[in-house]
Amino acid sequence: MVRPQAVTILDTTLRDGLQIEKTIVPTDTKVALAERLIAAGLRQIEVGSFVNPKKVPQMADTDDLLRRLQPHEDDGVEFFTLVFNRKGAERAAAAGAKNIKLVLSASEGHSRANSDAPIAQATERLLAAADYARDHGIRFDITTAVSFICPFDGITPADRLVEVLRPFVEAGAHGIGIADTIGNANPSLVRTNTSAVLAAFPDHPLGLHLHDTYNFGMANVIAALDLGVASFDSAMGGLGGCPFAPGAAGNIGTDDLVHLLHREGVATGVDVEALAEVRGPLVAAVGHELGSSLSQIPAVPAALAGASR
Ligand code: ZN
């Protein structure tokens, strides 16, 4: 498999990035941040999660936020939200969602922590959401948490990962996302499990969702890129983390990801300078500095700017 020449970046700053922040960012601020991300060229934005607002109050405005951003769909922007059950799918439909992501844990330990249910029961709930989405013309993807390694159960076997995904592919899922929820996968593990999913479901677009707890994030991007993966999730400045996975750190930074891909000659459609302008308002919104490498060294040397595209 050759490396893709272009990659799609799904920016999850507003969802994964903000879901564990102490500050509850107002909807107006989220809209403004999304508009800056769109202005920078990002065309896939994850805006929130249809979860119990008592459990994750940072995501309580997902319905409203999605509605307010929808005019940008005319510019070719796709908005994504996470759904965990049929009720979530109903909320997504009511808010006019065109794409949702159904989220399942690939390990029993994380499934219990994240959705209070074993995998079999969570699968049933999610398949009901899939039915609802299909009946209402909403495209759905299936995303697995802890796809490589789990803080409770250890390494996720590749065949296990394929088997938890299968019912959703059979139910009509469009894309597949596999997440390193705690950012503890290493490139060999990424290669093993990603290859298995690519081999099992070659006709479904595959995206990777990576966190950067141990600085393995960018090495994992390269490993996946070399397998032909052409879609990655990231959050501006490396914000993010899972409230139900102990030890999870931030996502790979959208800024760092764009920088790496451009340096490797892979197109993203993102304007580096416009993207940098998201940083200031984001710091103001969350009230602290960001963790991505480029947030620490904001100026890319001019000699390297020509390598960007
Ligand atoms: Zn995540």
Residues whose N, C-alpha, C, O or C-beta is under 5 A from the ligand:
A	BS01	ZN	D16 T181
